[in-house]
Amino acid sequence: MPATKTLPRCAEDAIETAIDKAADEDPVVLWWDDGGYLRDIVKNVSHSVGCEFHAAEQTPLELRADAPRDRTVWYVPQAHSDDVDWFKDVENTGGVVEQHIGKLAARCFENDRIQAASIRTAYEDADVSDREQVAKTLFRELNGEGGLPTLQGLQTKIVLNGHDDPVQFVLEHGAENLPDDSDDLLKIRDLLVDDGVTAVEGVTDEDVLVTRTRRWAVAEWLVEEGLDKSLLDAEYRPESSSGLGISRPELQSLLSKVDSERAEELAHVYLDPDARFWHDVLRTYDDPWELADCPVDASLEHELWDEWTQSFHDGDYETCATRASTRHQRLETTYGDVPWTCVWEQAVEVAKLAHELETWEERGDTTDVVDLYGDVDEGTWQIDNAVYNLIISGEPENDLPEEHPATATLDDLRTSLTESRYLDYLSDLGDLVVDQIEDGSPFVGENYAHQFFDQEQEHLQSGQSVALFIVDALRFDLAHELAESVRRELPGLEVDETAWVGTLPSDTEFGKAALTPGSKFSFNIELDDGELVPERNGREITNYQREKMLKDDGWSYIMQSEDDESGWSNTRVAYYWNDLDKAGEKELTDFEALFSDRIEKISDIICEKLDQGEWDRAYILADHGFVSLPQSIDLDGIYPPDEAEQVTRRWVAGTEIDEDAPGVLLDENTHLGYLDDDTKISVLADPIQRFRNQGIPDARFYHGGVLPQEFVLNFVTITQE
């Protein structure tokens, strides 16, 4: 039975009735309001019927200080008291209304006065601490905004502290928020039964009430996703919806309404291993992935993970990636960023990496390692990126309850990929490089980094504004991340990526020397007094000389470590950022995470400068890359040949080194275009080898060898569209 009047209308009726019955033509109406929750309503109605309004703030005696001359409503926010004799004249000549919000609310249901008395008693019987909540509920529901409630709906909200859905209230709040009063608990139970939760019939214990309601709701969602309801106990079988419009399970409806913080809390309710609502059904279910869109019940979550792990061990990686992505999206949509979501997110990366490691040789011609590795769309550089992303994503399973099967399996899967299969891939890739170099003229037709500025002379000498961002140790995949960042932040720019072959050996001093712009440029590497040095136009290039040459040629030379904002106003700027190389060489304990932070930092700098400077053209260049080795690895210390004049950890140089030296020999026969005829360099291709007499530090951050991760570089060109 719906209400027929609002609280303001009932208050108006009460005042007008008191005025009509008064002996005085301009009476005083005295309104006693036990609790004081009707003040605003009485005040507004008093003015609307032409009465003055005076309220007692501290004591009823205040009202005698200003005796009324016209029609007035005196409002006293307390219960009626017979001790105030001086109000007798008001009672005799005016009118008295003794209505608190509970009594007035009951009058709103004039067609069901007997049942509506429960509203008055709900207010009067409530504890002092609960009475305010009851009053707020009555005011909110009966103030006339948004329609009038039914009596049952209002009773429900009173019992549930303003909530109108008993099922969703129990599903969200649990036993700790149920009323202590046994009569109220039984009211909630009956409301649940009325809403179809037959499993709680006859229940009198609050914990049992919550458990059965939640179990019923999980069953309803499982059936929605395809579970045969004949597998469920009879009292848990949901009834088919007969209503019009969109109907969805109660639990799904609840989780779609709560905020992210509450959703995270509910994840720990509905995915907690102690809350295996339908374990007896799900543990023997033929294909739990049929139900994967149901994000509740820890038993389903566990069965899904076990099935996923089995598929992984069977080598069905594409299915694993698809399924993990499906589950991740469902959990993320439902709960946000919670441990269960993060685990499935990493499972996607694990499956993708396993698939890439399994199929990388099928991507292209394995005799052309530059194309195999450096293809922007299909290259195996994506394997390094996948390993990188997998490692920086951490160990999300550690945040799960110990009973979740991922806590016992995910680390082994991750480790087997990053510390075993990835290392095998690096070794095989190194063998391909050796084969290609030993076949002669290994990189014919490729773009050589030391020729970059010769090829770009048209743009560099045309008077356009140009910015160079030369990033030390910017591996192919990280350069791609930077390019993607520019595309996202500055969509009005054209961003192109191209593979270039860097100098060998891939050390900073050679790589940066090759990337020194100038109007006249010839680059070569030769032995000088037993030391391998880079030269430009026959002169050794040092950091100081590079800076001087750039400035003499009209460039601003800015180092990342310097606070030199003025140089950016020039039309030609060369900006050097060395933090990646420093992080790799000096902070080896967690350099993937450090790199993640630094890539974001350099991205911000590049996007800021491009956005502010309106450059006609900009380049992101790298001197060399690096190899990210597994965290746990045994390095193989080998001895350099006796003929070596200069020995580093990863290459040796001399004039008499022969083909039997460890690694692969670079000399005039390789036609690299920059090696002196007498200079020979033997570069290691095996990622776990080091020349012993140089020690074996930098065990994870590896560069200077001849793996494509180090010398196949991604150069990014940015222009105005």
C-alpha distance (Angstrom), angle and dihedral (degrees) to the residues before:
residue distance angle dihedral
M1 . . .
P2 3.82 . .
A3 3.77 125.2 .
T4 3.80 116.4 -97.1
K5 3.80 100.0 -160.2
T6 3.77 140.0 34.0
L7 3.80 124.8 -123.8
P8 3.85 91.7 -106.5
R9 3.81 90.5 52.0
C10 3.79 92.1 49.6
A11 3.82 90.2 47.7
E12 3.81 89.4 51.2
D13 3.82 90.8 50.6
A14 3.81 90.7 50.3
I15 3.83 94.1 50.5
E16 3.80 94.2 44.4
T17 3.80 91.2 48.5
A18 3.82 90.7 51.0
I19 3.82 90.5 49.4
D20 3.79 92.7 48.5
K21 3.81 91.8 51.9
A22 3.81 94.9 45.3
A23 3.82 120.2 110.7
D24 3.80 92.7 -143.7
E25 3.81 120.9 74.3
D26 3.82 90.9 -137.8
P27 3.77 100.3 33.1
V28 3.76 132.9 180.0
V29 3.78 113.5 -123.6
L30 3.79 113.3 -153.4
W31 3.82 113.9 -153.5
W32 3.78 117.8 -164.9
D33 3.80 111.4 -163.1
D34 3.81 113.8 -175.7
G35 3.80 103.1 -149.8
G36 3.79 97.3 15.8
Y37 3.80 98.0 -117.7
L38 3.82 96.8 129.8
R39 3.79 99.2 61.6
D40 3.82 97.7 110.1
I41 3.78 93.1 43.3
V42 3.82 93.8 48.8
K43 3.80 91.8 45.4
N44 3.80 94.1 51.3
V45 3.79 93.9 44.6
S46 3.83 91.5 47.2
H47 3.79 90.6 57.7
S48 3.80 92.3 44.5
V49 3.85 92.0 56.8
G50 3.81 93.6 45.2
C51 3.80 101.2 -99.5
E52 3.75 131.5 132.6
F53 3.79 114.6 -122.0
H54 3.79 126.4 -140.3
A55 3.81 123.6 172.5
A56 3.76 129.0 -162.9
E57 3.77 106.3 -125.9
Q58 3.81 99.9 -174.8
T59 3.84 108.8 -2.1
P60 3.83 136.2 3.7
L61 3.83 88.2 -116.3
E62 3.80 88.3 77.4
L63 3.81 89.2 72.1
R64 3.84 92.5 63.9
A65 3.79 91.6 58.6
D66 3.80 91.8 74.0
A67 3.79 108.7 35.9
P68 3.80 112.0 -156.5
R69 3.78 124.0 -117.6
D70 3.80 97.5 -176.0
R71 3.71 135.7 36.9
T72 3.79 106.8 -52.2
V73 3.75 139.6 175.2
W74 3.77 113.8 -143.9
Y75 3.81 110.2 -157.4
V76 3.82 121.7 -158.6
P77 3.83 114.8 -176.2
Q78 3.81 95.1 -149.6
A79 3.79 141.2 68.1
H80 3.82 120.4 -71.2
S81 3.80 114.1 -86.9
D82 3.81 125.9 -159.8
D83 3.80 90.0 -159.1
V84 3.80 93.1 78.6
D85 3.82 99.1 85.4
W86 3.78 95.3 170.0
F87 3.81 89.9 72.2
K88 3.80 90.1 67.7
D89 3.81 91.7 96.1
V90 3.79 89.9 55.0
E91 3.77 90.2 52.1
N92 3.79 90.4 49.1
T93 3.82 100.0 43.7
G94 3.77 103.8 21.5
G95 3.78 134.0 25.4
V96 3.77 141.3 -86.8
V97 3.81 127.5 -142.9
E98 3.78 116.2 -170.4
Q99 3.79 103.2 -173.7
H100 3.80 129.8 138.1
I101 3.79 119.2 -171.9
G102 3.80 92.8 -92.1
K103 3.82 93.2 55.9
L104 3.77 92.9 43.1
A105 3.83 91.1 49.1
A106 3.80 90.5 53.4
R107 3.82 88.7 56.0
C108 3.82 88.6 59.4
F109 3.80 87.8 72.6
E110 3.80 98.2 59.5
N111 3.82 91.7 157.7
D112 3.79 93.2 58.3
R113 3.80 106.6 30.7
I114 3.80 95.0 153.6
Q115 3.82 96.2 55.6
A116 3.79 91.1 37.7
A117 3.81 89.1 63.8
S118 3.81 86.1 79.7
I119 3.82 88.2 71.2
R120 3.79 91.5 56.6
T121 3.80 92.6 47.6
A122 3.83 91.1 46.1
Y123 3.80 88.2 59.4
E124 3.80 95.9 41.3
D125 3.80 95.1 45.3
A126 3.79 95.0 46.8
D127 3.79 119.4 107.0
V128 3.78 116.2 -107.6
S129 3.81 89.8 -104.0
D130 3.82 92.6 50.7
R131 3.81 98.1 40.6
E132 3.78 93.2 77.2
Q133 3.80 90.8 54.9
V134 3.82 90.9 50.4
A135 3.81 89.9 49.1
K136 3.81 91.7 50.1
T137 3.79 90.6 50.6
L138 3.81 92.6 49.9
F139 3.79 92.6 47.1
R140 3.80 94.0 47.1
E141 3.79 94.5 47.7
L142 3.81 98.9 41.2
N143 3.79 103.2 38.2
G144 3.78 91.1 96.3
E145 3.81 98.1 -110.9
G146 3.79 114.1 126.2
G147 3.79 97.0 5.8
L148 3.79 132.5 -69.7
P149 3.81 124.4 -65.9
T150 3.75 130.0 -126.8
L151 3.76 117.5 -108.7
Q152 3.82 91.3 -113.2
G153 3.78 91.9 48.5
L154 3.79 91.4 50.8
Q155 3.79 91.9 46.8
T156 3.80 88.6 51.5
K157 3.78 92.6 52.6
I158 3.80 91.5 48.5
V159 3.78 92.1 52.6
L160 3.84 92.1 43.4
N161 3.81 97.3 44.3
G162 3.78 94.9 -109.1
H163 3.82 99.4 -33.7
D164 3.79 115.0 126.4
D165 3.81 100.7 -164.5
P166 3.81 113.4 66.7
V167 3.81 92.6 -169.6
Q168 3.79 94.7 53.0
F169 3.79 91.0 42.4
V170 3.80 91.8 57.7
L171 3.81 92.6 41.1
E172 3.79 91.6 53.8
H173 3.79 105.9 33.1
G174 3.79 105.3 32.1
A175 3.79 129.3 -163.6
E176 3.80 97.3 -41.5
N177 3.82 90.8 68.6
L178 3.78 98.7 44.9
P179 3.82 116.5 108.5
D180 3.78 118.1 -91.8
D181 3.79 91.4 -139.6
S182 3.79 109.4 96.3
D183 3.81 92.9 -146.0
D184 3.81 90.8 55.7
L185 3.81 89.9 47.9
L186 3.78 90.0 54.2
K187 3.79 89.6 48.8
I188 3.79 89.5 55.0
R189 3.78 90.8 47.6
D190 3.79 91.4 52.2
L191 3.80 90.4 47.8
L192 3.82 89.1 52.6
V193 3.77 91.5 50.9
D194 3.81 90.1 48.8
D195 3.82 87.6 54.7
G196 3.78 92.4 54.1
V197 3.80 103.3 -93.1
T198 3.79 94.6 131.2
A199 3.80 91.2 164.8
V200 3.83 90.7 79.5
E201 3.80 97.1 55.2
G202 3.79 109.6 133.9
V203 3.83 93.8 6.7
T204 3.81 116.1 142.7
D205 3.82 101.0 167.8
E206 3.81 116.0 88.7
D207 3.83 95.5 -145.2
V208 3.79 92.0 51.3
L209 3.79 89.5 46.3
V210 3.82 91.7 55.5
T211 3.81 95.4 42.8
R212 3.79 93.6 51.1
T213 3.80 93.5 44.5
R214 3.78 91.8 51.5
R215 3.78 92.0 45.0
W216 3.80 89.3 51.0
A217 3.82 91.3 50.0
V218 3.81 93.1 49.3
A219 3.79 89.5 49.6
E220 3.80 89.8 51.2
W221 3.82 91.0 54.4
L222 3.81 93.4 45.2
V223 3.79 90.0 52.8
E224 3.82 89.0 48.5
E225 3.82 88.2 57.4
G226 3.78 93.6 49.3
L227 3.80 109.9 -80.9
D228 3.80 112.3 148.4
K229 3.80 102.8 -115.5
S230 3.79 91.4 -148.7
L231 3.83 85.2 77.1
L232 3.82 89.1 65.9
D233 3.77 130.2 79.9
A234 3.79 110.8 -93.8
E235 3.81 96.1 -110.5
Y236 3.81 91.0 54.3
R237 3.78 97.7 52.0
P238 3.81 107.2 112.2
E239 3.77 118.4 -132.0
S240 3.78 119.0 -118.8
S241 3.78 113.1 -98.9
S242 3.77 113.5 -110.3
G243 3.80 97.7 179.5
L244 3.78 126.3 108.4
G245 3.78 124.1 -109.1
I246 3.80 128.3 20.5
S247 3.78 114.9 -14.2
R248 3.79 123.7 -178.0
P249 3.79 136.3 168.3
E250 3.81 116.4 -72.2
L251 3.80 92.5 -120.0
Q252 3.79 92.7 49.4
S253 3.79 89.6 49.8
L254 3.80 91.2 50.6
L255 3.79 95.3 48.9
S256 3.80 91.0 49.5
K257 3.81 90.6 58.5
V258 3.80 105.5 44.7
D259 3.80 122.9 90.3
S260 3.81 122.7 -108.7
E261 3.80 95.2 -96.4
R262 3.79 92.7 51.9
A263 3.80 91.3 43.9
E264 3.80 89.4 55.9
E265 3.79 90.1 52.9
L266 3.79 91.1 49.5
A267 3.80 90.7 52.0
H268 3.78 87.0 66.0
V269 3.81 88.7 52.2
Y270 3.78 100.5 48.0
L271 3.81 99.4 33.4
D272 3.79 97.3 39.0
P273 3.83 110.4 123.8
D274 3.81 87.6 -132.2
A275 3.81 88.5 61.3
R276 3.79 100.4 63.1
F277 3.77 95.1 152.9
W278 3.82 98.8 178.8
H279 3.79 103.9 16.9
D280 3.80 93.2 137.8
V281 3.81 90.9 58.3
L282 3.81 101.4 36.0
R283 3.81 99.1 45.7
T284 3.81 90.2 66.8
Y285 3.79 98.3 34.3
D286 3.81 111.3 131.1
D287 3.80 98.4 -135.4
P288 3.81 114.4 11.3
W289 3.83 90.1 179.9
E290 3.80 87.4 73.9
L291 3.81 84.8 70.7
A292 3.82 97.4 41.2
D293 3.80 93.0 117.8
C294 3.80 89.2 67.8
P295 3.84 106.3 89.4
V296 3.80 97.7 -169.7
D297 3.80 133.8 84.3
A298 3.79 120.0 54.5
S299 3.79 90.5 -134.3
L300 3.80 91.2 63.5
E301 3.81 90.6 46.3
H302 3.80 90.6 52.0
E303 3.79 94.0 46.4
L304 3.80 90.5 49.5
W305 3.79 91.6 51.9
D306 3.81 93.2 47.6
E307 3.81 91.2 49.6
W308 3.81 90.6 46.5
T309 3.81 91.4 51.0
Q310 3.79 91.1 50.0
S311 3.81 90.6 51.8
F312 3.81 89.0 49.9
H313 3.78 92.3 52.6
D314 3.82 88.3 48.3
G315 3.82 88.2 57.5
D316 3.81 95.7 -115.7
Y317 3.80 92.4 137.9
E318 3.79 98.5 156.2
T319 3.80 91.0 56.1
C320 3.80 88.9 46.5
A321 3.80 91.9 53.0
T322 3.80 92.6 47.7
R323 3.78 94.1 47.2
A324 3.78 95.0 44.6
S325 3.80 89.7 50.1
T326 3.81 90.8 50.7
R327 3.79 92.8 50.5
H328 3.79 92.7 43.5
Q329 3.79 92.3 52.8
R330 3.80 92.5 48.2
L331 3.81 94.0 49.6
E332 3.80 93.2 42.7
T333 3.80 91.4 50.8
T334 3.79 90.8 48.3
Y335 3.79 104.1 38.8
G336 3.80 108.4 8.6
D337 3.79 120.8 -142.5
V338 3.81 103.6 0.2
P339 3.84 129.9 140.6
W340 3.81 93.0 -99.3
T341 3.80 90.2 53.6
C342 3.80 93.2 47.6
V343 3.81 92.5 50.4
W344 3.80 92.5 54.6
E345 3.79 90.1 45.0
Q346 3.79 89.4 57.2
A347 3.80 90.3 43.7
V348 3.80 87.1 62.2
E349 3.81 90.3 55.0
V350 3.81 92.0 45.5
A351 3.80 91.8 53.1
K352 3.81 93.3 45.2
L353 3.79 92.6 49.5
A354 3.78 92.2 47.9
H355 3.81 89.8 51.1
E356 3.80 92.1 48.5
L357 3.79 92.6 49.0
E358 3.78 89.5 48.4
T359 3.81 95.9 50.6
W360 3.81 106.9 27.2
E361 3.81 94.5 110.9
E362 3.80 89.5 58.0
R363 3.82 93.4 61.7
G364 3.77 98.6 85.2
D365 3.77 148.6 -47.1
T366 3.81 106.2 -22.5
T367 3.78 90.9 -160.2
D368 3.82 89.8 69.6
V369 3.77 103.8 58.8
V370 3.81 93.9 176.9
D371 3.78 91.8 59.1
L372 3.80 92.2 39.5
Y373 3.78 92.9 53.1
G374 3.82 103.0 26.5
D375 3.78 104.3 46.3
V376 3.82 101.2 126.7
D377 3.80 93.7 -142.8
E378 3.81 104.3 31.7
G379 3.81 107.1 14.5
T380 3.78 123.4 131.3
W381 3.82 88.6 -117.6
Q382 3.79 81.2 93.9
I383 3.80 88.5 71.4
D384 3.79 90.6 60.7
N385 3.78 89.1 47.1
A386 3.80 91.0 50.9
V387 3.82 91.5 50.2
Y388 3.78 89.9 47.7
N389 3.83 92.9 49.9
L390 3.77 91.6 45.2
I391 3.78 93.6 52.9
I392 3.81 96.6 44.8
S393 3.81 90.0 50.0
G394 3.79 86.9 71.0
E395 3.78 127.1 -157.8
P396 3.82 105.6 -43.5
E397 3.79 92.6 170.1
N398 3.81 88.9 72.5
D399 3.81 88.9 71.8
L400 3.80 93.3 54.9
P401 3.80 125.4 91.8
E402 3.78 108.3 -87.2
E403 3.81 91.3 -116.0
H404 3.80 92.9 65.0
P405 3.83 107.5 105.5
A406 3.82 91.8 -134.0
T407 3.81 89.1 71.0
A408 3.80 88.4 67.5
T409 3.81 100.3 37.9
L410 3.80 114.4 28.5
D411 3.79 97.0 70.6
D412 3.80 91.8 52.6
L413 3.80 91.5 50.6
R414 3.78 92.2 47.4
T415 3.80 92.7 46.6
S416 3.79 94.4 47.1
L417 3.80 89.4 55.9
T418 3.80 100.9 42.0
E419 3.79 99.0 35.9
S420 3.78 103.9 32.7
R421 3.78 117.4 16.4
Y422 3.80 93.3 36.2
L423 3.80 90.2 51.9
D424 3.81 90.0 51.1
Y425 3.80 88.3 51.5
L426 3.82 91.3 51.5
S427 3.79 91.2 50.1
D428 3.80 92.5 49.3
L429 3.78 90.5 47.1
G430 3.80 90.0 50.8
D431 3.80 89.9 52.8
L432 3.81 90.0 52.9
V433 3.81 90.8 52.9
V434 3.80 91.0 49.8
D435 3.80 91.5 49.7
Q436 3.80 91.9 49.2
I437 3.81 93.8 48.7
E438 3.78 93.8 45.2
D439 3.80 90.2 51.5
G440 3.83 87.2 64.6
S441 3.82 133.0 -113.6
P442 3.78 89.8 37.1
F443 3.82 101.9 -177.0
V444 3.79 104.4 32.6
G445 3.79 112.6 163.9
E446 3.79 94.1 14.9
N447 3.80 126.5 125.6
Y448 3.80 110.0 -101.2
A449 3.79 116.9 -150.2
H450 3.81 93.5 -138.6
Q451 3.80 88.3 60.8
F452 3.80 95.0 49.0
F453 3.80 98.2 102.2
D454 3.79 92.5 43.7
Q455 3.79 88.2 58.2
E456 3.80 91.7 45.5
Q457 3.83 96.4 48.5
E458 3.80 92.2 109.9
H459 3.79 90.9 63.0
L460 3.80 97.6 35.4
Q461 3.82 94.7 52.5
S462 3.79 98.5 38.6
G463 3.78 97.2 86.5
Q464 3.79 93.7 -106.1
S465 3.79 119.2 140.8
V466 3.79 108.8 -105.2
A467 3.80 133.2 -172.3
L468 3.80 123.3 -165.6
F469 3.79 119.0 -160.5
I470 3.80 105.2 -168.6
V471 3.80 107.6 -172.7
D472 3.79 118.5 -168.4
A473 3.84 114.7 -129.3
L474 3.79 95.0 3.0
R475 3.79 102.2 165.1
F476 3.81 119.6 -153.0
D477 3.81 95.8 -100.5
L478 3.80 93.9 47.2
A479 3.80 90.4 51.0
H480 3.79 87.3 52.9
E481 3.81 89.2 52.6
L482 3.80 89.4 53.4
A483 3.79 91.4 48.6
E484 3.80 91.1 50.5
S485 3.79 90.3 48.8
V486 3.81 91.6 54.0
R487 3.80 90.0 48.6
R488 3.80 91.1 53.0
E489 3.79 97.2 43.4
L490 3.80 98.8 38.6
P491 3.81 108.2 27.9
G492 3.79 91.4 168.6
L493 3.81 91.4 71.7
E494 3.79 127.6 83.0
V495 3.81 110.5 -126.1
D496 3.81 120.4 -167.5
E497 3.81 128.9 -178.4
T498 3.80 124.5 -156.2
A499 3.81 133.0 176.5
W500 3.82 116.6 -120.4
V501 3.79 130.6 -179.0
G502 3.80 111.8 -121.9
T503 3.76 126.8 -150.2
L504 3.79 121.6 -76.2
P505 2.93 126.1 -102.1
S506 3.80 88.7 41.2
D507 3.80 99.3 -135.5
T508 3.79 124.8 138.2
E509 3.79 96.4 -114.4
F510 3.81 92.1 58.0
G511 3.80 97.4 37.1
K512 3.79 96.0 50.9
A513 3.78 92.1 43.2
A514 3.81 88.9 56.0
L515 3.83 90.3 51.2
T516 3.79 97.0 56.9
P517 3.80 111.1 121.1
G518 3.78 121.2 -140.1
S519 3.76 143.2 142.6
K520 3.81 91.7 -109.6
F521 3.74 118.8 32.4
S522 3.77 137.3 166.9
F523 3.80 117.7 165.5
N524 3.78 128.3 -161.5
I525 3.79 141.0 154.8
E526 3.81 121.3 -141.8
L527 3.78 142.5 157.5
D528 3.78 115.0 -96.3
D529 3.82 114.6 -175.1
G530 3.79 89.8 -23.2
E531 3.80 95.3 -48.7
L532 3.76 125.5 108.2
V533 3.81 110.3 -126.5
P534 3.82 136.0 175.5
E535 3.78 117.7 -126.2
R536 3.77 136.5 -165.5
N537 3.79 117.0 -158.5
G538 3.80 88.6 -15.4
R539 3.82 96.2 -51.1
E540 3.79 125.8 105.8
I541 3.78 113.6 -109.2
T542 3.80 116.2 -134.2
N543 3.79 127.9 172.2
Y544 3.79 90.1 -100.2
Q545 3.80 93.3 49.0
R546 3.80 92.0 47.2
E547 3.80 91.3 53.5
K548 3.81 91.4 47.2
M549 3.80 93.3 48.7
L550 3.77 92.0 50.1
K551 3.79 93.8 49.1
D552 3.80 91.9 45.5
D553 3.80 88.1 53.2
G554 3.82 92.6 52.7
W555 3.80 101.5 -96.1
S556 3.80 128.1 134.6
Y557 3.80 106.7 -128.5
I558 3.83 111.9 -150.8
M559 3.79 126.3 176.4
Q560 3.79 120.4 -155.5
S561 3.79 90.4 -127.0
E562 3.80 92.3 57.6
D563 3.77 127.5 82.4
D564 3.79 96.3 -138.1
E565 3.79 109.3 142.7
S566 3.80 94.4 157.3
G567 3.79 93.3 71.2
W568 3.80 92.1 66.2
S569 3.80 91.0 72.1
N570 3.81 90.3 71.5
T571 3.79 119.8 98.9
R572 3.83 91.0 -127.4
V573 3.79 118.2 45.1
A574 3.81 130.2 174.2
Y575 3.80 111.7 -165.2
Y576 3.83 118.9 -170.7
W577 3.79 119.5 -158.8
N578 3.81 115.3 -173.5
D579 3.78 103.1 167.8
L580 3.81 97.3 105.0
D581 3.78 93.7 57.9
K582 3.80 92.0 44.9
A583 3.79 91.5 49.8
G584 3.78 92.2 49.6
E585 3.78 95.1 48.7
K586 3.80 100.0 39.3
E587 3.81 107.1 27.9
L588 3.77 103.6 46.6
T589 3.80 98.7 150.4
D590 3.81 95.4 81.2
F591 3.76 107.4 -2.1
E592 3.82 96.6 148.8
A593 3.80 90.3 63.9
L594 3.79 90.0 43.3
F595 3.78 90.1 51.8
S596 3.79 90.7 50.6
D597 3.78 89.7 57.0
R598 3.79 93.3 45.2
I599 3.79 95.2 48.1
E600 3.79 88.6 54.6
K601 3.79 89.6 48.8
I602 3.79 95.9 50.8
S603 3.82 89.2 44.7
D604 3.80 90.0 56.6
I605 3.81 90.9 49.6
I606 3.80 94.5 48.5
C607 3.81 94.3 45.6
E608 3.80 91.8 46.4
K609 3.80 93.6 51.0
L610 3.79 94.0 43.9
D611 3.79 91.1 48.8
Q612 3.80 94.0 47.9
G613 3.79 100.5 36.9
E614 3.81 102.1 48.2
W615 3.81 90.7 -144.6
D616 3.78 117.8 -167.0
R617 3.77 89.2 -143.2
A618 3.80 137.5 4.1
Y619 3.80 134.6 -177.9
I620 3.77 133.0 -157.3
L621 3.81 106.7 -155.1
A622 3.80 136.0 174.9
D623 3.78 132.8 -154.2
H624 3.81 94.2 -152.7
G625 3.78 142.1 -27.5
F626 3.77 131.1 -131.3
V627 3.78 143.2 -133.3
S628 3.79 118.8 -115.0
L629 3.78 105.4 -146.5
P630 3.81 125.5 -161.3
Q631 3.78 119.6 -84.1
S632 3.79 93.9 -117.9
I633 3.76 113.4 44.2
D634 3.80 139.3 138.7
L635 3.79 111.3 -134.5
D636 3.77 121.4 -145.6
G637 3.80 112.7 -132.0
I638 3.82 111.2 -152.9
Y639 3.79 131.0 -179.2
P640 3.79 122.3 -109.8
P641 3.82 118.2 -125.7
D642 3.79 117.4 -92.5
E643 3.82 91.6 -117.6
A644 3.78 93.2 62.0
E645 3.79 112.3 118.9
Q646 3.82 96.0 -175.2
V647 3.78 122.5 30.6
T648 3.81 127.2 -168.6
R649 3.76 128.7 166.0
R650 3.80 94.3 -92.3
W651 3.80 108.0 22.3
V652 3.78 141.1 28.2
A653 3.79 128.6 -155.7
G654 3.80 134.1 -158.9
T655 3.77 144.0 125.2
E656 3.82 98.0 -108.7
I657 3.81 101.9 43.4
D658 3.80 111.1 131.8
E659 3.78 134.5 -155.1
D660 3.81 92.8 -92.5
A661 3.81 91.8 69.7
P662 3.81 115.2 112.7
G663 3.79 113.8 -87.9
V664 3.79 125.1 11.1
L665 3.79 124.8 -40.1
L666 3.81 120.0 -123.0
D667 3.81 114.8 -164.4
E668 3.78 140.3 127.7
N669 3.82 89.8 -58.6
T670 3.79 91.9 66.7
H671 3.81 90.8 61.4
L672 3.79 95.4 -144.4
G673 3.79 89.4 154.9
Y674 3.78 99.3 -130.0
L675 3.82 107.3 60.6
D676 3.80 117.6 103.8
D677 3.81 112.2 -117.1
D678 3.80 92.2 -113.4
T679 3.80 96.7 42.7
K680 3.77 119.1 100.5
I681 3.79 125.4 -177.3
S682 3.77 125.8 -171.4
V683 3.80 109.4 -158.3
L684 3.81 125.1 -168.0
A685 3.78 116.7 -120.0
D686 3.79 98.7 178.9
P687 3.83 106.4 91.0
I688 3.80 95.2 -145.6
Q689 3.80 97.6 49.8
R690 3.81 125.9 99.3
F691 3.80 130.9 173.7
R692 3.77 102.8 -104.9
N693 3.81 103.2 -140.2
Q694 3.82 89.6 60.6
G695 3.79 93.1 56.1
I696 3.79 124.6 -122.6
P697 3.81 109.7 -93.3
D698 3.84 126.8 138.5
A699 3.77 88.3 52.2
R700 3.80 94.5 173.3
F701 3.79 106.0 28.2
Y702 3.80 102.5 64.1
H703 3.77 125.9 180.0
G704 3.78 137.0 144.9
G705 3.79 95.1 64.7
V706 3.77 131.5 99.6
L707 3.80 104.1 -99.7
P708 3.83 113.3 125.9
Q709 3.82 90.6 -120.1
E710 3.81 85.3 71.8
F711 3.78 105.1 42.7
V712 3.82 106.9 22.3
L713 3.79 100.0 86.0
N714 3.78 134.9 -170.8
F715 3.81 111.6 -134.7
V716 3.79 114.6 -165.5
T717 3.81 121.1 -152.5
I718 3.81 118.6 -164.2
T719 3.78 123.1 -167.8
Q720 3.78 138.5 164.9
E721 3.79 110.4 -97.2
